Amino acid sequence: MQQIIYFFIRNKNSMVFAVLFIVSILLTIQTHNYHNDKFISSANYVTGGIFKFKNSLTDYIYLGTANEKLLEENLILRKRLEKFRDIAPLPALDTIALPKFDYLSATVINNNYSKTKNQITLDKGSADELEIDMGVISSHGLVGIVSDISKNYAMVQTILNTRSRINAKLKKSNHFGTLIWNTKDPNVVQLIDIPRIAKIEKGDTIITGGRSTIFPEGILIGVVQDYHSDKDDNYYYINVKLFNDMTSLQHVYLIKNNEAAEILQLEKGVDDAD
């Protein structure tokens, strides 16, 4: 306590000067409109900058949480849409069936796109109800198919894989073909087996055909970039510009076909009979 008293005694002149200086500034600001406006403007600038920095920092810290919330909201919307995909208007409550497809969400923790057989790794596995042969999409379109799985992780064979064969079609004409990749460009895949009778134009949309137990019909893939056919060939070779940027995948959705087991069992019975 004695040291504090000594401090004030030693610095009394400086402290009196500081107090009088502050009082004079306040009186000047209060009695002169110009100085008052300048002070308010400067104060607003400083406090505004502080609040802006605070909000930016807060937004950055909680960015991951915000992304997860958006992912879950999108997942809920997809599930709701799926329930009404094939339901007639105003059905009776006891006639509403379970949706054919269900959706799960996951995050990409590793992504390969420069090889010939590219895969991505997801942060969820069998403990999260993921299964082999689940279709994988993003908010922009087709990604691939689950090829391997562990308790907590899953591997996805993407469409940028020479083993990939996915049923796809021209949205405008409904002509079906097979989606493959020639390894040349991670943003462009190829659609083959489209008959030459099909009318094709650059910019036409390509979607999933729905002729499998993996993907529902209508998942976006890309647009026709260019196409050609040989004189002796009855089919087009189409380059498809992907909607997805396969080099920057972050969040994906997995598609579960609730009727897949029944369909596969039925088809197995037919194959065994042959």
N, C-alpha and C positions, 0 to 999 in steps of 0.2 A: 504493500500500500504506500509506504514511504517513497519507493522508487517512482511510483506513478505521480505522486505530488511533486517530487523533484523534477520530473519530466515536464510537467505543466509550467513550473516556475522558470525552468531554463528556456522554454520555447514560447513564453507568453506573448512576446512581441510578434512572432511569426503567426501564432494562432489568431491573435487579434486582427492582424492584417488579412489573413485568409477569410475570417468571418466578415469583415467589412467589405472585402472584395466580392464575396458571394452575394451579400446584401445589395451592393451597388448594382451588380448584374441583374438581380431579380427586379429591383426597382426600375432599371432601364427597360427590361422586357415588358413589365407591366404598364409603363407609362408611354411607351412608344410602339405604335402599331406595326411599324416596319420590323423592328427587332422581335416583337412578339410573333409575327408571322414566320420569320426566319427560324426562330427557336422551335415553334411547333412543327414546321416542315422538317427541320433537322432531326427532331425527336422521333417523328413518324418514320423517317428514313431509317434511322438506327434500329428502332424497335421492330419495324417491318422486316428489316434484314435478319434480325435475330429470330423472329417467328418463322420466316421463310426457311432459314437454315434448320431450325428445330423441326419443322414439318417435313423437310426433305430427309433429314436424318431419321426421323421416326418412320417415314414411308419406306426408306431403304431397309431399316431393321426389320420391319414387318412385311417386306415384299414377299418372302417365301410363304408366310401365313396367308397373305392375300391370294397368292396363286393357288394354294391348296383349297381355299374356300371357293374360288371360281371354278376349279376343277370339279369339286363336289357338286356345286350348283349345276354345272353342265351335265354331270352324270345323272342327277335327278331328272333334269329336263329330258335327256335321252330316254330314260326309263319310262317316263310318262308318255312320250311320243310313241314309243314302241307298243305300249298297251293299246293305243288307239289306231295303230297302223292298219290292221285288217278288220276292225270292228265296224259294223254297219251303224248308221246314225241312230242315236237314241235307243240302244239295246236294253232289254230287260236286265235287271241287276243279276239275276241268276244265270244269264247266258254269257256273261263276261268271262273269258278264259284267261289263263295266265299268258303273258306275252311270250312269243316264240323266242325272242332274243332278249338277253339281259346284258348289262354293261358294268364293268369294273374299271377302276382308274389305277394308273401306275406312273412312275417317273423313270425316265431314261437316265441310267448312271454310266453307261458306256455306249459309244456309237462308232461303228466302223462303216466307211463308205468308199474307201479307196482300194478295196480288194475285189476279187471276182465273186467271192462268196461271203457277202457282208451280213453281219448280225448286230443286233443291239442287245444290251442287258438291261433288265428292269429290276426295280427295287422290291418286287413282290414275287411270291412263289406259291407253292401248294398250300401253305398255311393261310394264304389269303384267297383261297378257292380258285387259283389259276390252274389251268389245265393245258396239256399239249393240244395243238391244233385249234386253239382259240385265235380268232381273227384280231388283228391289231390295227387301230386307226388313230388319227389325231383329229383336231378340230378342222384341219384343212383337207383330210382325205386319207387314202389307203397307206398303210405302213408295211404290214407283213403278217406272218403267222408264227405263233409260238411253236418252237421246235424242240426245246429242252427245258427242264424245270427242276428246281430243288425246293427245299422247304421255304427259303426266303427270297429266292431269285429266279428269274426266268430269262431264257435266251429266245430271241425272235429272229427268224429268218426273214430279212426284209425283201422288198421287191427288187432291191439292188443285189440280187443273188442269182447266179446262173442256174441254180436248181429251182428257182421260183417259177411256178406255173399257176396263174390265177385266171379264173373265168371273168371276162370283161366284155362290155358291149358299147356300141354307139348309142348314146341316149336318144338321138333323133330318130334313128331307123330301127333300133332294137336288133341289129345284126350282131351276133356273138362271135367272139374270138378268144385267143389266149394271150395273156400278158406275160412277156419275158423281158430280159435285159441283156443287151449286147456288150456291156462293161465299158462303153466309151464315155458316157456322160452320166454323173449321178443325178442329174435333173431331168433326164430323158429315158423313158423305157419304150418297149416296142409291143405293138399289138399285131398279132398274126392271125391267119385263118379267117379273115374277113372276106367274104366272096366279092368278086368284082362287080356284081350286080348292085351292091350297096352304093348309095349316093353319099359321097364324102366331100367335105369342105374343110379347109384350114380353120381352126378355131372350134370345131365340133367337140362337144363334151364327151368324155369317156367315163363310164361308171361301172361298178361291179354288176355282174349279170344275175347273181342270185341263184345260179345253178350249182350250188354246193351247200354243204352244211356249215360252212365257215363264215361266209359274209352274207348279210342280207342284200337284196337288190337295191341299187341306187346310191351306194357309197361313192363319193367323188374320187376320181383318180387324176385326171388331167384333161388337156385339150390336144387336138390333132395339130402337130407342128408341121409335118409334111408326110407324104405317102407316095408309094409307087408300086408297080407290079411288072414283072417280066412278061414278054409277049406270050410265052408258053405257059404262064402261070395263071390260074383262075382265082388267085387270092391277092389281096393287098398286103403290103408291108408298111405299117404305119408307125411313125415316130410320135410319141405322146409326151408332151411337156407336162411334168407333174405339178399339181397344185401344192404339194408338200415340198418344203425345203428339207431334203433328207439329210443334209449336213448339219442341221441345227435343231434336231428333235429334242424336246424336253418332257412334255406331258403327253401321255397316250391313253386311249381307252381300249379295253379288251372286250371282245364280243363273245358271249356264251350262248350257243344255240340250245335251248332247253329241250328240243325235239331231236337233237342229233343222234343220241343213242338209239332211239326207236327207228330212225331212218336207216342208220348204218346196220342195225340188226336185221331189218327187212331186206336190205340190199345184199347182205351176207348170205341170207337164206336163199335168195335167187341165184347167187353165184355158186353156192354149194350144190344147188339142184342141177345146174349146167354141168 
